[in-house]
Amino acid sequence: MSSAGTTAAPRAALGQLPGALCNILNNPADTTFKSNWAWANLTSQHEFAIKLNAQYDPAFVQGIDSTISSGLDYAGRDVNQIFGRYLINGTLANGEIAGNANGPNPSNPGVGFGPYDYYQDPGYGKPNIPYSTALSNPGLAMTVNNFGAGNIIVKNPNTGGMTNPSTYLQSVWAGAGVPNNTERFFEDGLSSFGVEERTYAGYLMEDIGSPSNHFHANFGVRVVKTDLTSITASRPNRPPTSAQPPGMASTPTWYRWSPSAATPTCCHR
């Protein structure tokens, strides 16, 4: 799942607008498309199983039916969860970094944190991130009916690029007349993880006797080994396309031994 979002400003409480501002929510002159962001939540799960069974009817006891059964099972399950955000390089043609106002150097605020921006808001940073209004880019505006406020202007998700988060921030810049094709996906290492489960199993069983022998009994044992590997969050510099990168991993193992024996049953006529 991935998402891109935006809000339009300003907002107003119902019934509190003077007459001169009664159309503030549907007037293009009062609409700025702000607060843009994009993120992705990518999850995959795969399962598989392989089974092999065999039977053999020995004749080591004359006149008594006997069957030896055995089998091997191998199964696995992989779960991979990648959460991250799309960022865009805010470096302008003159070398300044748009929208990055949190660095330790006031004259060059992007020095401490790099040039990539997440939250695209025209009110953040100096210089501002390029932005659009309903007047500067009318193609972004779409009027919808709000049940409480009537007609309001919102950003058109199709013309505004919100249907594709991987290019949405680039659309924000392009809509403001500043081409920028540097949008990238950055994984959030604190929220991403991978789990691998592998199960190995085998059994051996002896069935002896049948209705014609007037008794039946069986004896067997089954062994199951399960390995569970968890790839945890602390894995810096993981490329966004890497499925199983090196990281902190733990692999607990469980064994289950299941001997079994059925009470012999005898039949008389």
N, C-alpha and C positions, 0 to 999 in steps of 0.2 A: 504494500500500500504506500502511496506517496501523495503529497498534498502541497498545494500552493495556495497562498491566501493574501488577501488585501482588505483594507478597510477604506471607507470614504469619509472624509471629514468636511464640514463639522457635523455634530449631532445636536439634537435639541429635544428637550422634554416636551411632551404633548401639552397643549393648552397654555404654554408659557411664552409664546412668541408674540411680540408686538406685530401690528399690521404690516409694517415695512419689511419684516423678516418672515412673513407667513409662508413664503415660497423658498426658504433657504435650503430645504432638502431636495428640491427639484430644479433649482436654478443653476445652470452650468457655470455661471460666474462665481458661485460659492462652493464649488466642488473640486477638491484636490484628492487625487488617488494616492494614498499613503500606506505605510505600514505593510510592506510587501515582504514575504518570506517563502521559502520552499524547503521541504524535508521529505525523507523517504523512510519507509519501514519495510524492509525486504525479508521475507521469510520463506524458507524452503524446507520440505520434509520428504524423505525418501525411505522406503522400507523394502526389504527383500528377504526371501527364505529359500533354502535349498534342503531337500530331504532325500535320503537314500535308505530303502528298506530291503531286507533279504530274509528268506526263509529256507530252512533245510530240514528234511524229514529223515533222521537217522534210523537205523535198524539195529541199534546196539542191544535192545531188549526184545527178544523174540516174542512176537504175538501181541505187543503192546504199542499202540500208536504214540508217536512222539514227534514234536515239532520244535525246532530251535529258531527263534526270531531275533533279529538284530537290526539296528538302524542308527543312522547318523543324521543330525540336524544342524544346520548352520543358518543363522538369521541375523539381520542387522537393521538398525534404524539410525538415520542421521537427521538432526535438526539444526538448522543454521539461521540465526536471527541477526540481521544487520540493520541498525538504526543509524541515521546520519542526517546531515544537513547539506543543502546546496549553498555554496558560497561563490562570490564573484569578486574578482580582483578590482578594487576601487581606484587603481592608479590612473590618473588623468593624463592627458597629453603633456601637460606641463610638469609632470612628476609628482604633483600633490595627490594625496589619498583622500578620496571623497568618503564622507560618512564615518571616518574613524576618529572619534574624539576622546579616546580613553588612554592614549599612550602617555608615557612619562615626560615626553619632550613637547611642550606646548607649541613650539614652532614646527614640529613635524610629528603629529600625534600618532601616526601609524608605525613609528619605529619600534615600539615595544611589542606590538602584537601582529605585525605583518599587514599586508595590504588587502587581505580578503575580508569582505563584508557579508554578514548574514541578514541582519534586519535592515531592509531598504526603506528608510523614512526620510523625507525631505527636511525634517526638523532636526536630524542628527548630524553632527560633524560640521567641520568647516574645512573645505567647501562642502556644500550640500551634495547629496546623491542626486543625480538627474531624476526629475519626476515629471509627471503630466497632470494636467487639469482637464476638466470637461471642455474647456475652451481651447486649450493648446492642442488637444488631440480628441476631437469629437467622436472619432471612431471607437474610443474606449467606453463611451457612456451608453448606458442602457437604462431605460425607465421601467420600474416595476411598481406594482401596487402593494403598499404595505397596509396591513389590516388596521393599524392604529394611526398611521400618519398620511395615508393616501399615497399619491405618486411620489417616489423618491428616485434619485439617480444613484446607480451602483455601477461597478466596473463590469463590463461584459466579459465573462470568463473565456469566451471563444476568441474574440479579437484581442483580448488582453493577455492571452497566452497561459492562463491558469490551468488549462487542461494538460499541460506538459511541464511538470515541475523542473525537469532537468534543463529546460531552456527558459524558464519563467523569468528569472532575474535578468537574463539577457534581453527579454522582451520589454521589461521595465525600462531598461536603459535605452533600447532602440526606440521605444515609444516617445522618449523625451528627446530624440534626435542625437543620441550619443551611442554609436555602435560599440558593443563590448561583447566579445565571444569567449570570455575567460571563465564562465561558470563551471564549477567542478563539484563533485560529490565528496564530502569528507565524512568518514565514519566516526560515530561517537563510540569511543572505546569503552566507556562506562556502561553502555546500554546494549552492546552487541555481545553475542556468545555463540558457541557451537557445542553440540552434544552428540557423541557417537556411542552407540550401544551395539555390542556384539555378543551373541549367545551361541555357545557350542554345547551340543547335547548328544548323548549316545545311550543306547539301552541294549540289554541282552536278556532274553526270556526263554524259558523252557516250558513247553506244554506237554504233559504226558497223560495218557489215558483218553478214553472216549466212551460214548454210550455202549459200544460193543464190548469194551473192557470192564464195564460196570463201575468205573471210577474216573475221576479227572482231577488233576492238580497242576498248578503252575508256580514257577519261581522265577524271580528276575531282579535286575538292578538297573537303575537309571541314574546317570550322572549329568548334571547341568552346570556349566560354567558361564558366568555373565561378566563381561567387562564394560564399564561405563566410563567414558572419557569426557570430561568437561573442559572446554577451552574457554577460559575466563576473559575478563574485560581488559586487563592491563596489557595491551599490545600496541605500543606506539608505532607510528609510521607504517601502519598497515595499508597497503594499496587498496583502493576501493573495489578493485575487481578480484582480489585474492579471496578464494573460497575458504581455505584452511591455512591461515598463516601461522608462523610460530608464535606462541604466547604461553601464558601460564596454564598448565594442564594438570589435571589430577585423574588417576585411573584406578578406582576401587574395583576389586574383583570379588565375586561371590561364587561359592560352590554349593551345590545341592546334591546330596546322595540319597537316593530313594530306593532302598531294597524293598521288595514286596514278595509276599507268598500267599497263595490262596489256599484255604482249608480244603483238603481233599474231600471230594464228594463220592459217595458209593451208591451204587444203584443195584437193587435186587428185583428179581422178577418172581 
